[in-house]
Amino acid sequence: EEEHEAAPRDPCALRPLFARAGLLSQAEGSAYVELGGGTKVLCAAWGPREAAEPGAAGRLLCEFRRAPFAGRGARWRPGSAAEREAEREAASALREALEPAVRLARYPRARLAVSALLLQDGGSALAAAISAAAMALADAGVEMYDLAVGCALCRPPGPAAAWMLQPGEPEERSAVARLTVALLPALNQVSAVLGGGQGSPPDAWAQALRLGLDGCHRLYPVLRQSLLRAARRRDAAAAA
């Protein structure tokens, strides 16, 4: 047991994922995603609301907030300008990853909204938020082409260092390059590639992308199953 704990982490290993949909009664859709090692994200989603401006196309509004107690990954003081800017960037990344998954054409002149709250930052937070937000939208009954699944990677310093799937917060902090991939697995369509860094040749980025997409495919069944369980719970409650 002790030897196992001392062994270096397999860079292709995924952290254990726990996902549950439909747990907030005050939102039309909701989901909670937790990664082993302490990343916890709670998302709420609201279905179409009539937009104020006539003739507007369907819009997806995204919000990302860090809880003041989000902890280890907090590199800024809660409420600071740096943290607010980081939250705005994360909200923008969330929208970029989710928009290709949502059938916005079915909601002309309407607004859909999703809000992600990072309860604990143990690394790979944006990737976990993408998966949780997509589940919350699906749980709200929003028409989607597919679920968007997020997977994060990072490359530690060192010329021969391998890309690592779903890094923890300390691994993320010391990394020279970071990447978050979002995939619509049933369509095999990449919806977003976010991140950057230095010191990696182009073929290393291509390898990282392949590794991240494989990670998304492996996470997909867990997310689907939790949505199906939520639907069964809802059906059972309605029939009772």
C-alpha positions, 0 to 999 in steps of 0.5 A: 500500500505504501509503495503504491502511494509513493509510485509516480502518478500515471499521466493517463490516469483519470481522477475518480469522478462523481456526478449527480444531476437534478439535486437543486429544487430551486433551479430548472436543471442542476448538476454537481461534479466532484473530482477525486482530490478535491475539485467540487463544482455545483451548476444550476441552469434555467431554460428559455426566457423571453429576451427583452430585445425583439428579433434577438437570436437565442443566447446562452448566458454563462456565469462562473464564480468561486466560493470565498472558501474554494481554497487551495487553488485560490491564487487571489484574494476573494473579491479582488480585481484579479479574481473577478477577471479570472471569473469573467474569463472562466465564464467566457470559456464556459460559453465557448465550450457549451454553445456548440452543444446547445440547439440555440436555433430552437430558442429564437429570441430566448435566453438560456442561463447556466451558473457554475459555482466552484466550491473547492479548487483541487485543479482541473476546475474549468473542465469539471465546470464544463461537464457539470454545466452541460449536465445542468442544461440537459437536466433543465430539458434544454435541447442539445446536440450532445453533452459537452465533456471537459478534460484538463491536462498540464505539462510539468517542467522538464524537457522529457515531461509527459502531459498529465490528464486531470492535474491536481492544483499543485500540478497545475500551479507548477506546470509550464503548459495547460490545456482544457479540451471540451468534446461532444463525444457522440458527434466526435466534435471538439467544441473548445480548446482552451489554454496555452503555455511554452516549451512544447513543440507542435507535435506535443500539443497534438499528442496532448489534444489526443490524450484530452479527447480520449479522457473526454470519451472515458468520462462521457458514460459516467455523466450520461449515467447520472443524467439517466438516474436523475430522469428515472428519479423524476419519473418515479416521483411524478408517478408516486 
